[in-house]
Amino acid sequence: MDVSDYNGVLSYMPAELRQVLDAVSAEKKQITSEIRIRANKPLCLTQNGRSISLDYIVSRETVRNVIRLICNQSEYSYSEAINSGFITFGRGYRAGVCGTAVYENGKISSVREITSINIRIPRFIDNAADEILKIIDLSDNLPSLLIASKAGGGKTTVLKALAKKLSERGKRVSVIDERGEMQGFDLGTNTDILSYYKKTDGITVAVRNLTPDVVICDEIGDRSELSAINDCLRLGAAVILTAHADSREDIMNRKALLDMIRISNVKKIIFLEGPERAGKIKETVNRDELIC
């Protein structure tokens, strides 16, 4: 892996913070998946699933400056994203944010005094989908798949590589990129990226207008998405979905996800080992092993 996206994030950092982050060795930059910025606490990096503290205490003013920079000096225009808990900026960079929530009529109307920012650094790893491609028969209709791992387990990295490899093999691919995390990457000449569409809307637009062979959708699991997925399958497109689940037991305990597998035509559930081994398969479970 190169360090271009790590360095790309630095351009959105205040000068002092940028200096500290830039002093990290190239080797450590390559394995950094998150930058965690918390008011009055040490600056932390996530490397191979572990949190590493740097010798730098983040001030509240530094947190405010980071928010201003990633919001392009216009926090108001990002208020809806901030209320939802994340901001997408730059080349598909994603910052989780939290602070003090203000509610009106049972919904978050604003977030005051943001105190924590978690920036995920996207990666493109060309061979991240190679193990999964070995179990897909490209000579016939693609099978529908569910790719699962714990949060931060490398699912999005695998999806990007999988979209590009399928595109290179002549498949028409539609990627529903609800959070804008994939729009800065080359996912192949046969890939259409529907950025910032809600999953249900994106799937509907794709199957009605783009005639995809496969629709790729990250972080599925809401019951409202089942109808759109079924429309996709009914019209002849396969789906490749991801979900937060680390084991078959996790899926069995999540009724909405289990119902999605039951109602849809997902053939296999592929569990990934984690971000430190991008694309490595921990376990493959056939649909029939979960659905009695």
MIDO-417728 format. One record per residue (C-alpha): residue in one letter; x, y, z; residue number from 0. Coordinates in steps of 0.02 Angstrom, whole numbers, plus 50000, padded with zeros to 5 digits. Layout:
# MIDO-417728
<pt code="A" px="X" py="Y" pz="Z" pos="NUM"/>
...
//
This chain:
# MIDO-417728
<pt code="M" px="50000" py="50000" pz="50000" pos="0"/>
<pt code="D" px="50057" py="50178" pz="49967" pos="1"/>
<pt code="V" px="50031" py="50325" pz="50085" pos="2"/>
<pt code="S" px="49942" py="50444" pz="49966" pos="3"/>
<pt code="D" px="49776" py="50440" pz="50058" pos="4"/>
<pt code="Y" px="49859" py="50461" pz="50228" pos="5"/>
<pt code="N" px="49950" py="50612" pz="50159" pos="6"/>
<pt code="G" px="49791" py="50671" pz="50073" pos="7"/>
<pt code="V" px="49703" py="50681" pz="50242" pos="8"/>
<pt code="L" px="49844" py="50790" pz="50308" pos="9"/>
<pt code="S" px="49797" py="50930" pz="50189" pos="10"/>
<pt code="Y" px="49638" py="50951" pz="50294" pos="11"/>
<pt code="M" px="49731" py="50964" pz="50458" pos="12"/>
<pt code="P" px="49788" py="51123" pz="50549" pos="13"/>
<pt code="A" px="49974" py="51157" pz="50530" pos="14"/>
<pt code="E" px="50030" py="51095" pz="50702" pos="15"/>
<pt code="L" px="49928" py="50935" pz="50691" pos="16"/>
<pt code="R" px="49986" py="50906" pz="50512" pos="17"/>
<pt code="Q" px="50167" py="50919" pz="50569" pos="18"/>
<pt code="V" px="50142" py="50786" pz="50703" pos="19"/>
<pt code="L" px="50053" py="50667" pz="50584" pos="20"/>
<pt code="D" px="50179" py="50693" pz="50446" pos="21"/>
<pt code="A" px="50321" py="50644" pz="50563" pos="22"/>
<pt code="V" px="50252" py="50466" pz="50571" pos="23"/>
<pt code="S" px="50363" py="50345" pz="50475" pos="24"/>
<pt code="A" px="50311" py="50288" pz="50300" pos="25"/>
<pt code="E" px="50296" py="50110" pz="50366" pos="26"/>
<pt code="K" px="50174" py="50164" pz="50502" pos="27"/>
<pt code="K" px="50077" py="50274" pz="50381" pos="28"/>
<pt code="Q" px="50048" py="50122" pz="50270" pos="29"/>
<pt code="I" px="49961" py="50025" pz="50409" pos="30"/>
<pt code="T" px="49863" py="50170" pz="50484" pos="31"/>
<pt code="S" px="49676" py="50149" pz="50455" pos="32"/>
<pt code="E" px="49609" py="50285" pz="50570" pos="33"/>
<pt code="I" px="49661" py="50452" pz="50645" pos="34"/>
<pt code="R" px="49571" py="50487" pz="50808" pos="35"/>
<pt code="I" px="49562" py="50667" pz="50868" pos="36"/>
<pt code="R" px="49486" py="50694" pz="51042" pos="37"/>
<pt code="A" px="49482" py="50857" pz="51139" pos="38"/>
<pt code="N" px="49605" py="50861" pz="51285" pos="39"/>
<pt code="K" px="49668" py="50686" pz="51248" pos="40"/>
<pt code="P" px="49818" py="50614" pz="51153" pos="41"/>
<pt code="L" px="49809" py="50604" pz="50964" pos="42"/>
<pt code="C" px="49787" py="50420" pz="50918" pos="43"/>
<pt code="L" px="49813" py="50313" pz="50763" pos="44"/>
<pt code="T" px="49733" py="50144" pz="50731" pos="45"/>
<pt code="Q" px="49860" py="50022" pz="50661" pos="46"/>
<pt code="N" px="49818" py="49839" pz="50630" pos="47"/>
<pt code="G" px="49666" py="49856" pz="50744" pos="48"/>
<pt code="R" px="49764" py="49931" pz="50890" pos="49"/>
<pt code="S" px="49755" py="50109" pz="50954" pos="50"/>
<pt code="I" px="49926" py="50196" pz="50962" pos="51"/>
<pt code="S" px="49942" py="50359" pz="51060" pos="52"/>
<pt code="L" px="50058" py="50495" pz="50994" pos="53"/>
<pt code="D" px="50150" py="50622" pz="51101" pos="54"/>
<pt code="Y" px="50028" py="50762" pz="51065" pos="55"/>
<pt code="I" px="49878" py="50822" pz="51167" pos="56"/>
<pt code="V" px="49734" py="50885" pz="51060" pos="57"/>
<pt code="S" px="49656" py="51049" pz="51115" pos="58"/>
<pt code="R" px="49473" py="51095" pz="51094" pos="59"/>
<pt code="E" px="49527" py="51232" pz="50974" pos="60"/>
<pt code="T" px="49618" py="51103" pz="50868" pos="61"/>
<pt code="V" px="49458" py="50999" pz="50857" pos="62"/>
<pt code="R" px="49361" py="51154" pz="50802" pos="63"/>
<pt code="N" px="49493" py="51194" pz="50672" pos="64"/>
<pt code="V" px="49487" py="51018" pz="50600" pos="65"/>
<pt code="I" px="49298" py="51029" pz="50583" pos="66"/>
<pt code="R" px="49312" py="51196" pz="50495" pos="67"/>
<pt code="L" px="49438" py="51127" pz="50371" pos="68"/>
<pt code="I" px="49347" py="50966" pz="50328" pos="69"/>
<pt code="C" px="49185" py="51067" pz="50310" pos="70"/>
<pt code="N" px="49272" py="51189" pz="50193" pos="71"/>
<pt code="Q" px="49244" py="51332" pz="50317" pos="72"/>
<pt code="S" px="49055" py="51306" pz="50311" pos="73"/>
<pt code="E" px="48994" py="51198" pz="50454" pos="74"/>
<pt code="Y" px="48814" py="51252" pz="50422" pos="75"/>
<pt code="S" px="48813" py="51171" pz="50249" pos="76"/>
<pt code="Y" px="48870" py="51007" pz="50331" pos="77"/>
<pt code="S" px="48747" py="51016" pz="50476" pos="78"/>
<pt code="E" px="48639" py="50872" pz="50415" pos="79"/>
<pt code="A" px="48793" py="50761" pz="50396" pos="80"/>
<pt code="I" px="48856" py="50812" pz="50568" pos="81"/>
<pt code="N" px="48686" py="50769" pz="50643" pos="82"/>
<pt code="S" px="48697" py="50596" pz="50564" pos="83"/>
<pt code="G" px="48868" py="50569" pz="50642" pos="84"/>
<pt code="F" px="48988" py="50576" pz="50495" pos="85"/>
<pt code="I" px="49060" py="50694" pz="50364" pos="86"/>
<pt code="T" px="49127" py="50637" pz="50196" pos="87"/>
<pt code="F" px="49259" py="50751" pz="50124" pos="88"/>
<pt code="G" px="49402" py="50754" pz="49999" pos="89"/>
<pt code="R" px="49436" py="50593" pz="49904" pos="90"/>
<pt code="G" px="49308" py="50487" pz="49994" pos="91"/>
<pt code="Y" px="49379" py="50520" pz="50167" pos="92"/>
<pt code="R" px="49254" py="50492" pz="50307" pos="93"/>
<pt code="A" px="49255" py="50575" pz="50478" pos="94"/>
<pt code="G" px="49146" py="50509" pz="50618" pos="95"/>
<pt code="V" px="49100" py="50650" pz="50737" pos="96"/>
<pt code="C" px="49018" py="50666" pz="50907" pos="97"/>
<pt code="G" px="48986" py="50797" pz="51038" pos="98"/>
<pt code="T" px="48833" py="50863" pz="51129" pos="99"/>
<pt code="A" px="48670" py="50824" pz="51040" pos="100"/>
<pt code="V" px="48522" py="50943" pz="51041" pos="101"/>
<pt code="Y" px="48350" py="50864" pz="51012" pos="102"/>
<pt code="E" px="48191" py="50938" pz="50941" pos="103"/>
<pt code="N" px="48032" py="50835" pz="50921" pos="104"/>
<pt code="G" px="48128" py="50675" pz="50958" pos="105"/>
<pt code="K" px="48261" py="50704" pz="50824" pos="106"/>
<pt code="I" px="48437" py="50774" pz="50830" pos="107"/>
<pt code="S" px="48425" py="50954" pz="50771" pos="108"/>
<pt code="S" px="48608" py="51001" pz="50799" pos="109"/>
<pt code="V" px="48770" py="50944" pz="50880" pos="110"/>
<pt code="R" px="48857" py="51072" pz="50990" pos="111"/>
<pt code="E" px="49040" py="51072" pz="51037" pos="112"/>
<pt code="I" px="49109" py="50926" pz="50937" pos="113"/>
<pt code="T" px="49236" py="50839" pz="51048" pos="114"/>
<pt code="S" px="49287" py="50684" pz="50949" pos="115"/>
<pt code="I" px="49332" py="50654" pz="50767" pos="116"/>
<pt code="N" px="49377" py="50485" pz="50694" pos="117"/>
<pt code="I" px="49445" py="50496" pz="50517" pos="118"/>
<pt code="R" px="49448" py="50333" pz="50420" pos="119"/>
<pt code="I" px="49583" py="50323" pz="50288" pos="120"/>
<pt code="P" px="49517" py="50235" pz="50131" pos="121"/>
<pt code="R" px="49628" py="50110" pz="50042" pos="122"/>
<pt code="F" px="49629" py="50036" pz="49870" pos="123"/>
<pt code="I" px="49712" py="49866" pz="49875" pos="124"/>
<pt code="D" px="49706" py="49788" pz="49703" pos="125"/>
<pt code="N" px="49714" py="49607" pz="49762" pos="126"/>
<pt code="A" px="49592" py="49628" pz="49907" pos="127"/>
<pt code="A" px="49455" py="49536" pz="49812" pos="128"/>
<pt code="D" px="49561" py="49395" pz="49741" pos="129"/>
<pt code="E" px="49506" py="49261" pz="49866" pos="130"/>
<pt code="I" px="49323" py="49305" pz="49841" pos="131"/>
<pt code="L" px="49341" py="49301" pz="49651" pos="132"/>
<pt code="K" px="49401" py="49121" pz="49664" pos="133"/>
<pt code="I" px="49230" py="49067" pz="49727" pos="134"/>
<pt code="I" px="49129" py="49167" pz="49598" pos="135"/>
<pt code="D" px="49086" py="49083" pz="49433" pos="136"/>
<pt code="L" px="49102" py="49222" pz="49304" pos="137"/>
<pt code="S" px="49052" py="49111" pz="49159" pos="138"/>
<pt code="D" px="48869" py="49115" pz="49210" pos="139"/>
<pt code="N" px="48756" py="49230" pz="49309" pos="140"/>
<pt code="L" px="48844" py="49302" pz="49460" pos="141"/>
<pt code="P" px="48789" py="49233" pz="49629" pos="142"/>
<pt code="S" px="48726" py="49354" pz="49760" pos="143"/>
<pt code="L" px="48841" py="49369" pz="49909" pos="144"/>
<pt code="L" px="48846" py="49443" pz="50083" pos="145"/>
<pt code="I" px="49019" py="49496" pz="50144" pos="146"/>
<pt code="A" px="49028" py="49516" pz="50333" pos="147"/>
<pt code="S" px="49154" py="49572" pz="50461" pos="148"/>
<pt code="K" px="49162" py="49675" pz="50619" pos="149"/>
<pt code="A" px="49162" py="49865" pz="50603" pos="150"/>
<pt code="G" px="49321" py="49924" pz="50520" pos="151"/>
<pt code="G" px="49355" py="49749" pz="50456" pos="152"/>
<pt code="G" px="49398" py="49797" pz="50277" pos="153"/>
<pt code="K" px="49229" py="49770" pz="50193" pos="154"/>
<pt code="T" px="49233" py="49933" pz="50094" pos="155"/>
<pt code="T" px="49412" py="49900" pz="50038" pos="156"/>
<pt code="V" px="49358" py="49730" pz="49972" pos="157"/>
<pt code="L" px="49206" py="49804" pz="49884" pos="158"/>
<pt code="K" px="49311" py="49931" pz="49790" pos="159"/>
<pt code="A" px="49431" py="49796" pz="49727" pos="160"/>
<pt code="L" px="49286" py="49679" pz="49686" pos="161"/>
<pt code="A" px="49194" py="49814" pz="49586" pos="162"/>
<pt code="K" px="49349" py="49850" pz="49482" pos="163"/>
<pt code="K" px="49392" py="49667" pz="49450" pos="164"/>
<pt code="L" px="49214" py="49625" pz="49398" pos="165"/>
<pt code="S" px="49211" py="49779" pz="49286" pos="166"/>
<pt code="E" px="49375" py="49726" pz="49205" pos="167"/>
<pt code="R" px="49296" py="49557" pz="49168" pos="168"/>
<pt code="G" px="49155" py="49639" pz="49069" pos="169"/>
<pt code="K" px="49021" py="49644" pz="49203" pos="170"/>
<pt code="R" px="48911" py="49798" pz="49218" pos="171"/>
<pt code="V" px="48929" py="49854" pz="49398" pos="172"/>
<pt code="S" px="48823" py="49980" pz="49495" pos="173"/>
<pt code="V" px="48895" py="50038" pz="49662" pos="174"/>
<pt code="I" px="48776" py="50120" pz="49786" pos="175"/>
<pt code="D" px="48894" py="50237" pz="49878" pos="176"/>
<pt code="E" px="48779" py="50312" pz="50011" pos="177"/>
<pt code="R" px="48920" py="50396" pz="50106" pos="178"/>
<pt code="G" px="49025" py="50455" pz="49960" pos="179"/>
<pt code="E" px="49173" py="50345" pz="50007" pos="180"/>
<pt code="M" px="49206" py="50272" pz="49835" pos="181"/>
<pt code="Q" px="49185" py="50418" pz="49716" pos="182"/>
<pt code="G" px="49370" py="50463" pz="49716" pos="183"/>
<pt code="F" px="49428" py="50292" pz="49657" pos="184"/>
<pt code="D" px="49442" py="50212" pz="49485" pos="185"/>
<pt code="L" px="49325" py="50063" pz="49498" pos="186"/>
<pt code="G" px="49334" py="50015" pz="49314" pos="187"/>
<pt code="T" px="49262" py="50071" pz="49148" pos="188"/>
<pt code="N" px="49103" py="49967" pz="49170" pos="189"/>
<pt code="T" px="49064" py="50032" pz="49345" pos="190"/>
<pt code="D" px="48932" py="50164" pz="49383" pos="191"/>
<pt code="I" px="48946" py="50247" pz="49555" pos="192"/>
<pt code="L" px="48787" py="50319" pz="49630" pos="193"/>
<pt code="S" px="48858" py="50436" pz="49762" pos="194"/>
<pt code="Y" px="48756" py="50495" pz="49912" pos="195"/>
<pt code="Y" px="48599" py="50403" pz="49857" pos="196"/>
<pt code="K" px="48504" py="50319" pz="49997" pos="197"/>
<pt code="K" px="48521" py="50132" pz="49973" pos="198"/>
<pt code="T" px="48339" py="50105" pz="49925" pos="199"/>
<pt code="D" px="48340" py="50249" pz="49800" pos="200"/>
<pt code="G" px="48510" py="50202" pz="49729" pos="201"/>
<pt code="I" px="48462" py="50021" pz="49700" pos="202"/>
<pt code="T" px="48299" py="50074" pz="49616" pos="203"/>
<pt code="V" px="48386" py="50198" pz="49500" pos="204"/>
<pt code="A" px="48520" py="50070" pz="49456" pos="205"/>
<pt code="V" px="48405" py="49926" pz="49410" pos="206"/>
<pt code="R" px="48283" py="50036" pz="49314" pos="207"/>
<pt code="N" px="48408" py="50136" pz="49214" pos="208"/>
<pt code="L" px="48582" py="50058" pz="49211" pos="209"/>
<pt code="T" px="48546" py="49872" pz="49175" pos="210"/>
<pt code="P" px="48680" py="49810" pz="49294" pos="211"/>
<pt code="D" px="48740" py="49631" pz="49304" pos="212"/>
<pt code="V" px="48777" py="49662" pz="49487" pos="213"/>
<pt code="V" px="48731" py="49795" pz="49615" pos="214"/>
<pt code="I" px="48857" py="49823" pz="49755" pos="215"/>
<pt code="C" px="48794" py="49900" pz="49917" pos="216"/>
<pt code="D" px="48889" py="49931" pz="50078" pos="217"/>
<pt code="E" px="48822" py="49908" pz="50256" pos="218"/>
<pt code="I" px="48650" py="49834" pz="50226" pos="219"/>
<pt code="G" px="48533" py="49779" pz="50364" pos="220"/>
<pt code="D" px="48378" py="49889" pz="50373" pos="221"/>
<pt code="R" px="48211" py="49807" pz="50337" pos="222"/>
<pt code="S" px="48163" py="49952" pz="50223" pos="223"/>
<pt code="E" px="48300" py="49897" pz="50103" pos="224"/>
<pt code="L" px="48228" py="49723" pz="50074" pos="225"/>
<pt code="S" px="48101" py="49776" pz="49943" pos="226"/>
<pt code="A" px="48233" py="49865" pz="49837" pos="227"/>
<pt code="I" px="48350" py="49715" pz="49848" pos="228"/>
<pt code="N" px="48210" py="49599" pz="49793" pos="229"/>
<pt code="D" px="48170" py="49713" pz="49645" pos="230"/>
<pt code="C" px="48352" py="49704" pz="49596" pos="231"/>
<pt code="L" px="48353" py="49514" pz="49601" pos="232"/>
<pt code="R" px="48185" py="49501" pz="49512" pos="233"/>
<pt code="L" px="48253" py="49602" pz="49367" pos="234"/>
<pt code="G" px="48401" py="49485" pz="49347" pos="235"/>
<pt code="A" px="48543" py="49577" pz="49434" pos="236"/>
<pt code="A" px="48647" py="49496" pz="49570" pos="237"/>
<pt code="V" px="48683" py="49589" pz="49731" pos="238"/>
<pt code="I" px="48843" py="49596" pz="49832" pos="239"/>
<pt code="L" px="48808" py="49665" pz="50004" pos="240"/>
<pt code="T" px="48906" py="49695" pz="50163" pos="241"/>
<pt code="A" px="48852" py="49694" pz="50345" pos="242"/>
<pt code="H" px="48928" py="49713" pz="50518" pos="243"/>
<pt code="A" px="48939" py="49534" pz="50582" pos="244"/>
<pt code="D" px="49089" py="49437" pz="50642" pos="245"/>
<pt code="S" px="49015" py="49262" pz="50646" pos="246"/>
<pt code="R" px="48864" py="49159" pz="50597" pos="247"/>
<pt code="E" px="48804" py="49180" pz="50777" pos="248"/>
<pt code="D" px="48802" py="49369" pz="50752" pos="249"/>
<pt code="I" px="48689" py="49349" pz="50601" pos="250"/>
<pt code="M" px="48575" py="49226" pz="50689" pos="251"/>
<pt code="N" px="48550" py="49355" pz="50827" pos="252"/>
<pt code="R" px="48503" py="49495" pz="50703" pos="253"/>
<pt code="K" px="48328" py="49459" pz="50641" pos="254"/>
<pt code="A" px="48326" py="49595" pz="50507" pos="255"/>
<pt code="L" px="48488" py="49531" pz="50431" pos="256"/>
<pt code="L" px="48431" py="49351" pz="50441" pos="257"/>
<pt code="D" px="48267" py="49398" pz="50357" pos="258"/>
<pt code="M" px="48363" py="49484" pz="50218" pos="259"/>
<pt code="I" px="48462" py="49324" pz="50186" pos="260"/>
<pt code="R" px="48302" py="49221" pz="50194" pos="261"/>
<pt code="I" px="48201" py="49330" pz="50076" pos="262"/>
<pt code="S" px="48340" py="49374" pz="49954" pos="263"/>
<pt code="N" px="48439" py="49256" pz="49844" pos="264"/>
<pt code="V" px="48605" py="49272" pz="49936" pos="265"/>
<pt code="K" px="48699" py="49109" pz="49906" pos="266"/>
<pt code="K" px="48850" py="49129" pz="50019" pos="267"/>
<pt code="I" px="48900" py="49230" pz="50171" pos="268"/>
<pt code="I" px="49086" py="49270" pz="50174" pos="269"/>
<pt code="F" px="49166" py="49321" pz="50339" pos="270"/>
<pt code="L" px="49327" py="49422" pz="50328" pos="271"/>
<pt code="E" px="49472" py="49408" pz="50449" pos="272"/>
<pt code="G" px="49495" py="49595" pz="50472" pos="273"/>
<pt code="P" px="49586" py="49752" pz="50412" pos="274"/>
<pt code="E" px="49761" py="49688" pz="50450" pos="275"/>
<pt code="R" px="49732" py="49550" pz="50320" pos="276"/>
<pt code="A" px="49628" py="49639" pz="50188" pos="277"/>
<pt code="G" px="49521" py="49520" pz="50088" pos="278"/>
<pt code="K" px="49571" py="49363" pz="50183" pos="279"/>
<pt code="I" px="49423" py="49248" pz="50209" pos="280"/>
<pt code="K" px="49396" py="49183" pz="50385" pos="281"/>
<pt code="E" px="49245" py="49075" pz="50344" pos="282"/>
<pt code="T" px="49121" py="49045" pz="50203" pos="283"/>
<pt code="V" px="48945" py="48992" pz="50251" pos="284"/>
<pt code="N" px="48814" py="48931" pz="50128" pos="285"/>
<pt code="R" px="48641" py="49007" pz="50141" pos="286"/>
<pt code="D" px="48564" py="48840" pz="50186" pos="287"/>
<pt code="E" px="48674" py="48828" pz="50342" pos="288"/>
<pt code="L" px="48586" py="48982" pz="50414" pos="289"/>
<pt code="I" px="48411" py="48962" pz="50344" pos="290"/>
<pt code="C" px="48321" py="48810" pz="50409" pos="291"/>
//
